[in-house]
Amino acid sequence: MPLLVDTQTLIRLLDLAGIGVFALSGALMAVRLRQTLVTACFFALVTGVGGGSVRDLLIGAPVFWVQDGAIAAVCIAIALVVWLTPERWWQGQLLEWADAVGLAAYAVFGTAKALAWGVPPVPALMMGVITGCVGGTIRDILAGVPSIIMRPEIYVTAAALAAGLFLTLLWLGAGTPLAAVAGAVAGFILRGLAIRWSLALPAYRGPRESR
C-alpha cells in the first residue's frame, strides 16, 4: 500500500508540474507580447490544460480540469504573479525552460493516464506526446508566432523519449516511480540540450533533381 500511495503521489506531482510550468510559459508569452491581464490568464489556462484536454477527449476520460476547479485557479494565479511582478524576473530563456519541464513531465503523465484507462502501449505513447506538445502548440498559434513543432529544433522527439523510456522501463519491470522519474528527466535533458545548443533533426530536402 505505501508503494501505491507513493506512485499516485508522484504521478500527481508530474501532472501538477506539467500544468504549472505550461501555465507559466503561456503567461510569459502574453506578457512578452504586452497583452492584458485577461489575455495572460487565458494564455496560462489554455497552455496549461490544452494537451491534457485533447488527451482526455481521445481516451474517453472526463476532461480533468473540468472535474477539478483548483487547476483553473492555479493557472490564473500563475498568470497574476507573472503579470504583476517586474519584467526583469522573467527575462532570458525562462519561457523555453519552463516549457521543457512541462513537456517532459506531461509526456510521462499523459502516457501513464492513458495506460490507466486501458490504452495499449503504442497509442499510450502517442497520448503522452500529445499531452506534452499540444498546450505549447496552442499557445504559439494564439500568439501568432511560428509553432515549435513546425521547426526542426528537437521538441516532439523529447516528448517521445520521455514517454518511450517510461514505457520501456515499465516493460522491463521497473516500478512506476523509477520509470516516471527516469522518463521525465531524460526528456528534459534532451530538450535542454536542444535549447542550449540549438539541436535539430534534419529537415526534408527532397530528391535531387536530375540535370
NORQUIKA-V505577 format. One record per residue. RES is the residue in one letter. SS is DSSP state (H for helix, E for strand, - for the rest). PHI is phi in whole degrees, 0 to 359 (NA if undefined). D_LAST is the distance of its C-alpha to the last C-alpha in whole Angstrom. Layout:
res:RES ss:SS phi:PHI d_last:D_LAST
res:RES ss:SS phi:PHI d_last:D_LAST
This chain:
res:M ss:- phi:NA d_last:70
res:P ss:H phi:303 d_last:69
res:L ss:H phi:296 d_last:66
res:L ss:H phi:298 d_last:65
res:V ss:H phi:297 d_last:66
res:D ss:H phi:298 d_last:64
res:T ss:H phi:297 d_last:61
res:Q ss:H phi:298 d_last:62
res:T ss:H phi:296 d_last:62
res:L ss:H phi:296 d_last:59
res:I ss:H phi:298 d_last:57
res:R ss:H phi:295 d_last:59
res:L ss:H phi:295 d_last:58
res:L ss:H phi:298 d_last:55
res:D ss:H phi:299 d_last:55
res:L ss:H phi:294 d_last:57
res:A ss:H phi:297 d_last:54
res:G ss:H phi:298 d_last:51
res:I ss:H phi:298 d_last:53
res:G ss:H phi:297 d_last:55
res:V ss:H phi:285 d_last:52
res:F ss:H phi:292 d_last:49
res:A ss:H phi:299 d_last:52
res:L ss:H phi:300 d_last:52
res:S ss:H phi:294 d_last:48
res:G ss:H phi:294 d_last:49
res:A ss:H phi:296 d_last:52
res:L ss:H phi:298 d_last:50
res:M ss:H phi:298 d_last:47
res:A ss:H phi:297 d_last:50
res:V ss:H phi:295 d_last:51
res:R ss:H phi:295 d_last:48
res:L ss:- phi:271 d_last:48
res:R ss:- phi:59 d_last:51
res:Q ss:- phi:269 d_last:52
res:T ss:- phi:284 d_last:56
res:L ss:H phi:298 d_last:58
res:V ss:H phi:299 d_last:57
res:T ss:H phi:295 d_last:54
res:A ss:H phi:298 d_last:54
res:C ss:H phi:296 d_last:56
res:F ss:H phi:296 d_last:53
res:F ss:H phi:299 d_last:50
res:A ss:H phi:298 d_last:52
res:L ss:H phi:292 d_last:53
res:V ss:H phi:291 d_last:50
res:T ss:H phi:287 d_last:48
res:G ss:H phi:292 d_last:51
res:V ss:H phi:248 d_last:51
res:G ss:H phi:301 d_last:48
res:G ss:H phi:296 d_last:47
res:G ss:H phi:294 d_last:50
res:S ss:H phi:294 d_last:51
res:V ss:H phi:298 d_last:47
res:R ss:H phi:302 d_last:48
res:D ss:H phi:297 d_last:52
res:L ss:H phi:296 d_last:51
res:L ss:H phi:288 d_last:48
res:I ss:H phi:265 d_last:51
res:G ss:- phi:79 d_last:54
res:A ss:- phi:265 d_last:56
res:P ss:- phi:301 d_last:58
res:V ss:- phi:298 d_last:56
res:F ss:H phi:301 d_last:57
res:W ss:H phi:282 d_last:58
res:V ss:H phi:289 d_last:60
res:Q ss:H phi:273 d_last:62
res:D ss:- phi:225 d_last:63
res:G ss:H phi:297 d_last:63
res:A ss:H phi:293 d_last:63
res:I ss:H phi:294 d_last:60
res:A ss:H phi:298 d_last:59
res:A ss:H phi:297 d_last:62
res:V ss:H phi:296 d_last:60
res:C ss:H phi:300 d_last:57
res:I ss:H phi:292 d_last:59
res:A ss:H phi:297 d_last:61
res:I ss:H phi:297 d_last:58
res:A ss:H phi:298 d_last:57
res:L ss:H phi:299 d_last:60
res:V ss:H phi:299 d_last:60
res:V ss:H phi:296 d_last:57
res:W ss:H phi:289 d_last:58
res:L ss:H phi:265 d_last:61
res:T ss:- phi:263 d_last:60
res:P ss:- phi:299 d_last:59
res:E ss:H phi:298 d_last:55
res:R ss:H phi:297 d_last:55
res:W ss:H phi:293 d_last:56
res:W ss:H phi:243 d_last:53
res:Q ss:- phi:278 d_last:50
res:G ss:- phi:83 d_last:47
res:Q ss:- phi:259 d_last:45
res:L ss:H phi:300 d_last:48
res:L ss:H phi:301 d_last:46
res:E ss:H phi:294 d_last:44
res:W ss:H phi:288 d_last:46
res:A ss:H phi:297 d_last:48
res:D ss:H phi:296 d_last:45
res:A ss:H phi:296 d_last:44
res:V ss:H phi:297 d_last:48
res:G ss:H phi:298 d_last:48
res:L ss:H phi:302 d_last:45
res:A ss:H phi:292 d_last:46
res:A ss:H phi:294 d_last:49
res:Y ss:H phi:287 d_last:49
res:A ss:H phi:297 d_last:46
res:V ss:H phi:292 d_last:49
res:F ss:H phi:298 d_last:51
res:G ss:H phi:298 d_last:49
res:T ss:H phi:295 d_last:48
res:A ss:H phi:297 d_last:52
res:K ss:H phi:292 d_last:53
res:A ss:H phi:298 d_last:51
res:L ss:H phi:300 d_last:52
res:A ss:H phi:296 d_last:56
res:W ss:- phi:265 d_last:55
res:G ss:- phi:83 d_last:54
res:V ss:- phi:281 d_last:50
res:P ss:- phi:299 d_last:49
res:P ss:H phi:305 d_last:47
res:V ss:H phi:294 d_last:43
res:P ss:H phi:299 d_last:44
res:A ss:H phi:297 d_last:46
res:L ss:H phi:300 d_last:44
res:M ss:H phi:297 d_last:42
res:M ss:H phi:295 d_last:45
res:G ss:H phi:296 d_last:45
res:V ss:H phi:296 d_last:42
res:I ss:H phi:299 d_last:42
res:T ss:H phi:300 d_last:46
res:G ss:H phi:282 d_last:44
res:C ss:H phi:255 d_last:41
res:V ss:H phi:291 d_last:42
res:G ss:H phi:301 d_last:45
res:G ss:H phi:294 d_last:43
res:T ss:H phi:294 d_last:40
res:I ss:H phi:300 d_last:43
res:R ss:H phi:304 d_last:44
res:D ss:H phi:294 d_last:41
res:I ss:H phi:297 d_last:40
res:L ss:H phi:297 d_last:44
res:A ss:H phi:281 d_last:43
res:G ss:- phi:74 d_last:40
res:V ss:- phi:248 d_last:38
res:P ss:- phi:301 d_last:35
res:S ss:- phi:293 d_last:36
res:I ss:H phi:298 d_last:35
res:I ss:H phi:284 d_last:34
res:M ss:H phi:265 d_last:31
res:R ss:- phi:248 d_last:30
res:P ss:- phi:290 d_last:29
res:E ss:E phi:304 d_last:32
res:I ss:- phi:297 d_last:34
res:Y ss:- phi:215 d_last:37
res:V ss:H phi:301 d_last:36
res:T ss:H phi:300 d_last:36
res:A ss:H phi:294 d_last:39
res:A ss:H phi:295 d_last:41
res:A ss:H phi:295 d_last:40
res:L ss:H phi:297 d_last:41
res:A ss:H phi:301 d_last:44
res:A ss:H phi:292 d_last:45
res:G ss:H phi:293 d_last:43
res:L ss:H phi:294 d_last:45
res:F ss:H phi:302 d_last:48
res:L ss:H phi:295 d_last:48
res:T ss:H phi:298 d_last:47
res:L ss:H phi:293 d_last:50
res:L ss:H phi:298 d_last:52
res:W ss:H phi:296 d_last:51
res:L ss:- phi:281 d_last:52
res:G ss:- phi:100 d_last:56
res:A ss:- phi:291 d_last:56
res:G ss:- phi:293 d_last:58
res:T ss:H phi:301 d_last:56
res:P ss:H phi:301 d_last:57
res:L ss:H phi:296 d_last:56
res:A ss:H phi:298 d_last:52
res:A ss:H phi:293 d_last:52
res:V ss:H phi:295 d_last:53
res:A ss:H phi:298 d_last:50
res:G ss:H phi:296 d_last:48
res:A ss:H phi:295 d_last:48
res:V ss:H phi:295 d_last:48
res:A ss:H phi:297 d_last:45
res:G ss:H phi:297 d_last:43
res:F ss:H phi:294 d_last:45
res:I ss:H phi:298 d_last:44
res:L ss:H phi:297 d_last:40
res:R ss:H phi:294 d_last:40
res:G ss:H phi:297 d_last:42
res:L ss:H phi:298 d_last:40
res:A ss:H phi:294 d_last:37
res:I ss:H phi:293 d_last:39
res:R ss:H phi:291 d_last:40
res:W ss:H phi:242 d_last:37
res:S ss:- phi:54 d_last:34
res:L ss:- phi:292 d_last:33
res:A ss:E phi:214 d_last:30
res:L ss:- phi:277 d_last:28
res:P ss:- phi:298 d_last:24
res:A ss:- phi:273 d_last:23
res:Y ss:- phi:294 d_last:20
res:R ss:- phi:246 d_last:17
res:G ss:- phi:81 d_last:15
res:P ss:- phi:294 d_last:12
res:R ss:- phi:290 d_last:9
res:E ss:- phi:287 d_last:6
res:S ss:- phi:288 d_last:4
res:R ss:- phi:275 d_last:0
